[in-house]
Amino acid sequence: MLQQAIDFREESDALYQLLSETDESRFDEKTQFKDWTPNEVLHHLHMWNYAADLSLVNEPAFVDMLNDVMNSGGTGGMRPFEAKWCKNEKGHAMLNTWRNFYTEMADRFKEADPKKRLKWAGPDMSVRSSITARLMETWAHGQEVFDHLGVERQEADRIKNVAVIGMNTFGWTFVNRQMDVPSDVPYVRLTAPSGDTWEWNDPNEANKVEGKAVDFCRVVTQVRNIKDTDLTVVGDTASQWMSIAQCFAGPPENPPAPGTRFTRS
């Protein structure tokens, strides 16, 4: 069984549990993330979950769907397109549509060959990478919902999947901005939610990122500015990376300004 598929299901369940206990009226409130509402978060997660699953089970149909998105998604913006694709469902009805699909999807990915190559909007990905990317998206967009509703998420060690993507996209962060990739990749030492220690690269006190894994994951997914975390960052390369880190695909995006993303009281 593919552990990342199990982790994806559990991360999705955590967001489902939060929203299942939330009043219907709050699904249309604007969050701190580009004014997205919880409804828009669900539309986004559901449509792209469906796309990833379609790439696994029916590649030609996925290609057709992607062409439709590329040809039509820019008209009026992607959020309206995603809402229309989701039949403009909202609130708990949309929440349940999303949940019913991600549970079935997780089961299919759990039994799939982890190394099988799948088509995507960018480069092809393995099954393992595809479902890990869906976990990362769910965790990152879930943060804006937890923040908006004033709830501190109970993190679990499955966020190591997000940290791994953050590490693997060190070079991408610079390439995406047409910058030279530094040769001195920083030493990273993180404390997991369980208290375990996760390390990458050779110890280097002059070029390192150290602290809580959740803070690192928040920075690389751009749900927090580095200045709003307790990470210790030493060295020019580490500092430059953490100021622009981007573990998701798409054109370069800047992190949120300091103090603009937080868990509401």
C-alpha positions in Angstrom: 0.0 0.0 0.0 1.2 3.5 -0.8 1.7 5.4 2.4 1.4 8.8 0.7 -2.2 7.9 -0.4 -3.0 7.1 3.2 -1.5 10.4 4.3 -3.5 12.3 1.7 -6.7 10.7 3.0 -5.9 11.6 6.6 -4.9 15.2 5.7 -8.2 15.6 3.7 -10.1 14.1 6.6 -8.6 16.7 9.0 -9.9 19.5 6.8 -13.3 17.8 6.4 -13.7 17.4 10.1 -13.1 21.2 10.6 -15.6 22.2 8.0 -18.2 19.6 8.9 -18.6 21.5 12.2 -18.7 24.9 10.6 -21.8 26.9 10.0 -23.0 27.0 6.3 -22.8 30.8 6.3 -19.0 30.8 6.8 -18.2 29.0 3.6 -18.6 32.2 1.7 -16.4 34.3 3.9 -13.1 35.6 2.5 -9.9 34.2 4.0 -6.5 35.8 4.2 -5.3 33.9 1.1 -6.1 36.2 -1.9 -9.7 36.5 -0.6 -10.5 32.9 -1.4 -13.5 31.5 0.4 -13.7 28.0 1.9 -16.1 27.2 -1.0 -13.4 28.2 -3.5 -10.9 26.1 -1.6 -13.2 23.1 -2.0 -13.8 23.8 -5.7 -10.1 24.0 -6.3 -9.2 20.9 -4.4 -12.0 18.8 -5.8 -11.4 19.7 -9.5 -7.7 19.1 -9.3 -8.1 15.9 -7.3 -10.4 14.7 -10.0 -7.8 15.7 -12.6 -5.1 13.7 -10.8 -7.3 10.7 -10.5 -8.3 10.9 -14.1 -4.6 10.9 -15.1 -4.3 7.6 -13.2 -7.4 5.8 -14.5 -8.1 7.4 -18.0 -5.2 9.3 -19.5 -7.0 10.3 -22.8 -9.9 11.8 -20.7 -7.4 13.7 -18.6 -5.8 15.2 -21.7 -9.2 16.3 -22.8 -10.0 17.8 -19.4 -6.7 19.7 -19.4 -7.3 21.0 -22.8 -10.7 22.3 -21.7 -9.1 24.0 -18.7 -6.4 25.6 -20.8 -8.9 26.8 -23.5 -11.6 27.9 -21.1 -10.1 28.4 -17.7 -8.7 31.9 -18.4 -12.1 33.3 -19.3 -13.2 35.2 -16.2 -10.5 33.6 -14.1 -9.8 30.1 -12.8 -12.0 30.4 -9.6 -15.2 30.9 -11.6 -14.2 28.1 -13.9 -13.6 25.7 -11.0 -16.9 26.7 -9.4 -18.8 26.0 -12.7 -17.0 22.7 -13.1 -18.2 21.8 -9.6 -21.8 22.7 -10.6 -21.7 25.7 -8.3 -22.2 23.5 -5.3 -21.5 25.2 -2.0 -21.4 24.6 1.8 -21.8 21.2 3.2 -23.1 19.8 -0.1 -19.8 20.7 -1.7 -17.9 19.5 1.3 -19.5 16.1 1.0 -19.0 15.9 -2.8 -15.3 16.6 -2.2 -15.1 14.0 0.6 -16.9 11.2 -1.3 -14.5 11.6 -4.2 -11.2 11.9 -2.3 -11.9 8.8 -0.3 -12.4 6.7 -3.4 -9.4 8.4 -5.0 -7.2 7.6 -2.1 -8.1 3.9 -2.4 -7.2 3.8 -6.0 -3.8 5.5 -5.5 -3.1 3.3 -2.5 -3.1 0.2 -4.7 -1.4 1.8 -7.8 2.2 1.2 -8.8 4.1 4.1 -7.1 6.5 4.4 -10.1 3.9 4.5 -12.8 4.2 7.8 -14.8 1.2 10.1 -15.0 0.6 13.0 -17.2 0.0 16.4 -15.6 -0.2 20.1 -16.5 3.5 20.3 -16.1 6.1 17.5 -16.5 4.9 13.9 -16.0 5.0 12.6 -12.4 5.1 9.3 -10.7 2.0 8.0 -8.9 3.8 8.7 -5.6 4.6 12.3 -6.6 1.1 12.9 -7.9 -0.7 11.9 -4.7 2.0 13.7 -2.6 1.3 16.9 -4.5 -2.4 16.5 -3.8 -1.5 16.1 -0.1 0.6 19.2 -0.2 -2.2 21.2 -1.9 -4.7 20.0 0.7 -2.4 20.9 3.6 -1.5 24.3 2.2 -5.0 25.4 1.3 -6.3 23.9 4.5 -4.1 26.3 6.4 -6.1 29.3 5.1 -9.3 27.7 6.3 -7.9 26.8 9.7 -6.5 30.4 10.0 -9.8 32.0 9.0 -11.8 29.9 11.5 -9.4 30.6 14.3 -8.4 26.9 14.9 -4.9 25.7 15.5 -4.4 22.6 13.4 -3.2 19.5 15.2 -0.3 18.6 13.0 1.0 15.1 12.4 4.2 13.6 11.0 2.6 13.1 7.6 3.7 16.7 6.9 7.1 15.2 6.2 5.7 14.7 2.7 5.4 18.5 2.4 8.9 19.0 3.8 10.3 16.6 1.2 8.7 18.5 -1.6 10.1 21.7 -0.1 13.6 20.2 -0.1 13.2 18.7 -3.6 12.2 22.1 -5.1 15.2 24.0 -3.8 16.6 24.3 -7.3 13.2 24.9 -8.9 12.7 27.9 -6.7 15.6 29.6 -8.4 15.1 28.2 -11.9 11.5 29.4 -11.8 12.8 33.0 -11.2 15.5 32.6 -13.9 18.2 32.8 -11.2 21.4 30.7 -10.9 20.9 27.7 -8.6 23.3 28.0 -5.7 25.7 25.0 -5.4 25.7 25.1 -1.6 22.3 23.5 -0.7 21.7 24.4 3.0 21.7 21.9 5.8 18.1 21.5 7.1 17.3 20.2 10.5 13.6 20.1 11.5 11.6 18.9 14.6 8.6 16.9 13.6 5.3 17.2 15.3 6.1 13.9 17.1 9.4 15.3 18.4 11.5 13.3 15.9 14.3 15.0 14.1 14.4 15.2 10.3 17.7 16.1 8.5 18.8 16.8 5.0 22.3 17.4 3.6 25.6 17.6 5.6 25.6 19.6 8.8 26.8 23.1 8.2 26.5 25.8 10.9 27.3 28.5 8.3 24.4 27.6 5.9 21.4 26.1 7.6 17.7 26.2 8.3 16.6 24.8 11.6 13.4 24.7 13.6 9.9 23.2 13.6 8.9 21.2 10.5 5.5 22.9 10.4 7.2 26.3 10.1 9.4 25.1 7.3 6.4 23.6 5.5 4.5 26.9 5.9 7.3 28.8 4.3 7.9 26.6 1.3 4.1 26.5 0.6 4.0 30.3 1.1 1.3 30.3 3.7 3.6 32.2 6.1 6.4 34.7 5.6 9.7 33.5 7.1 9.5 36.4 9.5 6.3 35.0 11.0 8.0 31.8 12.0 10.6 30.7 14.6 12.9 29.1 12.1 16.7 29.8 12.5 18.2 30.7 9.1 21.9 31.2 8.8 23.9 32.0 5.7 23.3 33.9 2.4 22.0 30.9 0.4 19.7 29.7 3.2 18.3 33.2 3.7 17.8 33.8 0.0 16.0 30.5 -0.4 13.7 31.0 2.5 12.8 34.5 1.3 11.4 33.2 -2.1 10.9 29.4 -1.5 8.1 28.0 -3.7 7.4 24.3 -3.7 4.3 24.5 -6.0 4.2 24.7 -9.8 3.3 27.8 -11.8 5.0 31.2 -12.3 7.0 32.8 -9.5 4.9 34.0 -6.6 6.1 36.1 -3.7 5.4 35.0 -0.1 2.8 36.9 1.8 3.9 40.1 3.5 5.0 39.7 7.2 2.0 39.7 9.6 -0.7 39.1 6.9 -1.2 35.4 7.5 -2.1 34.2 11.0 -4.6 32.2 13.0 -7.4 34.5 13.9 -8.3 34.7 17.5 
